[in-house]
Amino acid sequence: MNYTVLVTGAAYGTQNASTAFLFCQSLIKMNHNLNSVFFYSDGVLNSSSVSQFSADEFNLIEGWQKLSSEHCIKLYVCASSAVRRGIVEDEIFLKEKIKKGNLSQYFQLSGLMELANSIKYSDRIIQF
Protein backbone atom coordinates (compact mmCIF):
# COMPACT_ATOMS: atom_id res chain seq x y z
CA MET A 1 0.00 0.00 0.00
CA ASN A 2 1.01 3.61 -0.56
CA TYR A 3 0.95 5.98 2.40
CA THR A 4 1.29 9.69 3.08
CA VAL A 5 1.90 10.73 6.67
CA LEU A 6 0.79 14.13 7.96
CA VAL A 7 2.49 15.31 11.16
CA THR A 8 0.85 18.18 13.07
CA GLY A 9 2.50 17.72 16.47
CA ALA A 10 5.76 19.33 17.56
CA ALA A 11 8.89 17.25 18.02
CA TYR A 12 8.54 17.43 21.78
CA GLY A 13 5.67 18.15 24.13
CA THR A 14 3.26 15.71 22.49
CA GLN A 15 3.49 12.13 21.29
CA ASN A 16 2.24 12.94 17.79
CA ALA A 17 5.60 13.26 16.05
CA SER A 18 7.33 10.38 17.80
CA THR A 19 4.36 8.09 17.10
CA ALA A 20 4.40 9.22 13.45
CA PHE A 21 8.12 8.43 13.27
CA LEU A 22 7.63 4.94 14.69
CA PHE A 23 4.70 4.38 12.31
CA CYS A 24 6.87 5.39 9.33
CA GLN A 25 9.59 2.99 10.42
CA SER A 26 7.01 0.20 10.66
CA LEU A 27 5.67 0.95 7.18
CA ILE A 28 9.15 0.60 5.74
CA LYS A 29 9.84 -2.64 7.65
CA MET A 30 6.57 -4.08 6.32
CA ASN A 31 7.55 -3.13 2.73
CA HIS A 32 4.83 -0.54 2.26
CA ASN A 33 5.54 2.53 0.16
CA LEU A 34 5.84 5.80 2.08
CA ASN A 35 5.28 8.55 -0.49
CA SER A 36 6.20 11.41 1.83
CA VAL A 37 5.90 12.91 5.27
CA PHE A 38 4.28 16.34 5.38
CA PHE A 39 4.79 18.56 8.43
CA TYR A 40 2.00 21.07 9.06
CA SER A 41 1.03 23.45 11.88
CA ASP A 42 3.21 22.78 14.95
CA GLY A 43 4.57 19.74 13.13
CA VAL A 44 6.97 22.04 11.27
CA LEU A 45 8.96 22.30 14.52
CA ASN A 46 10.29 18.83 13.66
CA SER A 47 12.45 20.52 11.03
CA SER A 48 14.21 23.07 13.24
CA SER A 49 17.98 22.75 13.34
CA VAL A 50 18.25 24.81 16.53
CA SER A 51 16.27 22.47 18.81
CA GLN A 52 18.27 21.20 21.78
CA PHE A 53 17.93 17.74 23.29
CA SER A 54 19.10 16.09 26.49
CA ALA A 55 21.76 13.46 26.10
CA ASP A 56 19.35 10.78 27.30
CA GLU A 57 16.57 11.72 24.82
CA PHE A 58 16.06 10.38 21.32
CA ASN A 59 16.86 13.14 18.83
CA LEU A 60 13.70 12.99 16.73
CA ILE A 61 14.92 15.52 14.19
CA GLU A 62 18.00 13.42 13.46
CA GLY A 63 15.70 10.39 13.30
CA TRP A 64 13.64 12.02 10.54
CA GLN A 65 16.82 12.97 8.69
CA LYS A 66 18.18 9.43 8.87
CA LEU A 67 14.85 8.01 7.70
CA SER A 68 14.91 10.36 4.72
CA SER A 69 18.53 9.71 3.76
CA GLU A 70 18.38 5.91 4.13
CA HIS A 71 15.01 5.34 2.47
CA CYS A 72 14.68 8.34 0.10
CA ILE A 73 11.59 9.63 1.91
CA LYS A 74 10.58 13.20 1.10
CA LEU A 75 10.15 15.40 4.18
CA TYR A 76 7.94 18.34 3.19
CA VAL A 77 7.44 21.29 5.51
CA CYS A 78 4.52 23.69 5.03
CA ALA A 79 6.20 27.00 4.19
CA SER A 80 3.43 29.16 5.69
CA SER A 81 3.38 27.24 8.97
CA ALA A 82 7.18 27.28 9.12
CA VAL A 83 7.55 31.03 8.64
CA ARG A 84 4.94 31.67 11.34
CA ARG A 85 7.04 29.58 13.74
CA GLY A 86 10.41 31.11 12.79
CA ILE A 87 11.72 28.35 10.56
CA VAL A 88 13.28 29.56 7.31
CA GLU A 89 15.70 28.18 4.78
CA ASP A 90 19.11 29.69 4.05
CA GLU A 91 17.97 31.59 0.94
CA ILE A 92 15.41 33.62 2.87
CA PHE A 93 17.92 34.54 5.53
CA LEU A 94 20.38 35.65 2.84
CA LYS A 95 17.85 38.22 1.65
CA GLU A 96 17.76 39.56 5.21
CA LYS A 97 21.61 39.52 5.43
CA ILE A 98 21.70 36.78 8.03
CA LYS A 99 24.11 33.96 7.26
CA LYS A 100 22.18 30.80 8.00
CA GLY A 101 18.60 29.58 8.17
CA ASN A 102 17.34 26.99 10.65
CA LEU A 103 15.67 24.45 8.36
CA SER A 104 17.37 21.10 8.94
CA GLN A 105 18.96 19.10 6.16
CA TYR A 106 16.65 16.73 4.22
CA PHE A 107 13.58 18.86 5.02
CA GLN A 108 12.20 21.03 2.24
CA LEU A 109 9.75 23.88 2.36
CA SER A 110 6.70 23.34 0.20
CA GLY A 111 3.06 24.25 -0.13
CA LEU A 112 -0.14 22.33 0.37
CA MET A 113 -0.03 21.38 -3.31
CA GLU A 114 2.79 18.95 -2.47
CA LEU A 115 0.55 17.35 0.16
CA ALA A 116 -2.34 17.14 -2.30
CA ASN A 117 -0.10 15.54 -4.90
CA SER A 118 1.18 12.96 -2.44
CA ILE A 119 -2.37 12.14 -1.32
CA LYS A 120 -3.38 11.68 -4.97
CA TYR A 121 -0.94 8.77 -5.29
CA SER A 122 -1.63 7.26 -1.86
CA ASP A 123 -4.02 4.58 -0.72
CA ARG A 124 -4.01 6.00 2.80
CA ILE A 125 -3.20 9.27 4.54
CA ILE A 126 -2.48 9.03 8.24
CA GLN A 127 -2.43 12.12 10.46
CA PHE A 128 -0.56 12.39 13.75
JODAKA-V835335 format. One record per pair of residues at least 24 apart in sequence whose ideal C-beta (glycine too) atoms are under 10 Angstrom apart, sorted by the first residue. I is the first residue (numbers start at 0). J is the second residue. Records with the same first field share a line. If there is no record, write none. Layout:
I: J / J
This chain:
0: 26 / 29 / 30 / 31 / 32 / 33 / 121 / 122 / 123
1: 26 / 31 / 32 / 33 / 34 / 117 / 118 / 120 / 121 / 122 / 123 / 124
2: 26 / 31 / 32 / 33 / 34 / 35 / 36 / 117 / 121 / 122 / 123 / 124 / 125
3: 32 / 33 / 34 / 35 / 36 / 37 / 73 / 75 / 114 / 115 / 116 / 117 / 118 / 119 / 120 / 121 / 122 / 123 / 124 / 125 / 126
4: 33 / 34 / 35 / 36 / 37 / 38 / 72 / 117 / 121 / 123 / 124 / 125 / 126 / 127
5: 35 / 36 / 37 / 38 / 39 / 40 / 42 / 75 / 77 / 114 / 117 / 118 / 124 / 125 / 126 / 127
6: 36 / 37 / 38 / 39 / 40 / 41 / 42 / 43 / 44 / 45 / 46 / 63 / 74 / 76 / 125 / 126 / 127
7: 37 / 38 / 39 / 40 / 41 / 42 / 43 / 77 / 80 / 126 / 127
8: 38 / 39 / 40 / 41 / 42 / 44 / 45 / 126 / 127
9: 38 / 40 / 41 / 42 / 43 / 44 / 45 / 47 / 50 / 59 / 84
10: 38 / 41 / 42 / 43 / 44 / 45 / 46 / 47 / 50 / 52 / 58 / 59 / 60 / 62 / 63
11: 44 / 45 / 50 / 51 / 52 / 56 / 59 / 60
12: 41 / 44
13: 41 / 42 / 127
14: 127
15: 40 / 41 / 42 / 45 / 126 / 127
16: 41 / 42 / 44 / 45 / 59 / 60 / 62 / 63 / 127
17: 45 / 57 / 59 / 62 / 127
18: 127
19: 45 / 59 / 63 / 125 / 126 / 127
20: 45 / 57 / 59 / 62 / 63 / 66 / 127
21: 62 / 127
22: 125 / 127
23: 62 / 63 / 66 / 67 / 70 / 72 / 125 / 127
24: 62 / 66 / 70
26: 70 / 72 / 123 / 125
27: 66 / 69 / 70 / 72
31: 122 / 123
32: 72 / 120 / 121 / 122
33: 66 / 70 / 71 / 72 / 73 / 117 / 121
34: 72 / 73 / 116 / 117 / 118 / 119 / 120 / 121 / 122 / 124
35: 67 / 72 / 73 / 74 / 75 / 107 / 109 / 113 / 114 / 116 / 117 / 118 / 120 / 121
36: 63 / 66 / 67 / 72 / 73 / 74 / 75 / 76 / 106 / 117 / 127
37: 73 / 74 / 75 / 76 / 77 / 109 / 111 / 113 / 114 / 115 / 117 / 118 / 124 / 126
38: 63 / 74 / 75 / 76 / 77 / 80 / 81 / 86 / 106 / 108 / 109 / 114
39: 75 / 76 / 77 / 79 / 80 / 81 / 111 / 114 / 126
40: 77 / 79 / 80 / 83 / 84
41: 80 / 84
42: 76 / 77 / 80 / 81 / 84 / 126 / 127
43: 75 / 76 / 77 / 78 / 79 / 80 / 81 / 82 / 83 / 84 / 85 / 86 / 102 / 106 / 108
44: 76 / 80 / 81 / 84 / 85 / 86
45: 74 / 76 / 86 / 103 / 106
46: 74 / 75 / 76 / 77 / 81 / 84 / 86 / 88 / 101 / 102 / 103 / 104 / 105 / 106 / 107 / 108
47: 76 / 81 / 84 / 85 / 86 / 101 / 102 / 103 / 106
48: 86 / 99 / 100 / 101 / 102 / 103 / 104 / 106
49: 85 / 86 / 99 / 100 / 101 / 103
50: 101 / 103
60: 103 / 104 / 105 / 106
61: 103 / 104 / 105
63: 103 / 105 / 106
64: 103 / 104 / 105 / 106
65: 105
66: 105
67: 103 / 104 / 105 / 106 / 107
68: 104 / 105
72: 105
73: 105 / 106 / 107 / 109 / 113 / 117
74: 103 / 104 / 105 / 106 / 107 / 109
75: 106 / 107 / 108 / 109 / 110 / 111 / 113 / 114 / 116 / 117
76: 102 / 103 / 106 / 107 / 108 / 109 / 113
77: 108 / 109 / 110 / 111 / 113 / 114
78: 102 / 107 / 108 / 109 / 110 / 111 / 113
79: 108 / 110 / 111
80: 108 / 111
81: 106 / 108 / 109
82: 108
